[in-house]
């Protein structure tokens, strides 16, 4: 059983989800307001948030942004079939998974299980809070990255990806390992996400020659170079 918060302004869908998920033993809280939903995350302390992107008082993408400023609760986004750009924005900002409307309840339930499992398996923060590799400095606790003295602006998922490679510096991390750790099992076969994100990270850390974030063809990626903790 999990505590689930649903934020969706479709009252018919909200009622259907409440009935179906309650019948499966989950504890439910719900709201049609994005602002109230953000407050309920703090008050209700859910295990999973189901968030519709099309909310009247605040865009769902902005809700993801605000929540990721202070909580790592799994966020499962509900989106319309044509919302590809907004899905990517949501994932970029830290959403864990998405379900495209209309969806089967069995699929939603499966994705909730995956989100819960992923949350329970998240790699704990290392004892060391800062790793330096060449001119690259990664501060896990502050979630910040420096190149020399220059701050590198990364999205939530870009940081999570770079941090995972840094925690495993020198090791080859497979596509599935990275996807499972950073995005969850629901996206474990979506290797194209990695190519996009790795390309962005390389540009931001001035590694366009792929000397630091090395591609292992057909396998994954490896953070290389001389580093010290």
Protein Blocks (a to p, Z undefined) as FASTA:
>chain_A
ZZdddddfblklmmmmmmmmmmnopacdddfbfklmmmmmmmnopabdcddfbdfkbcfk
lmmmmmmmmpccdcdddddfklmmmmmmmmmnopabdcdddddfklmmmmmmmmmmmmmm
pccddfblbdcehjbccdfklopacehjaccdddfklmmmmmmmmmmgoiacdfklmmmm
mnojklmmmmmlmmmmmmmmmmmnopanommlccdehilccdedjddZZ
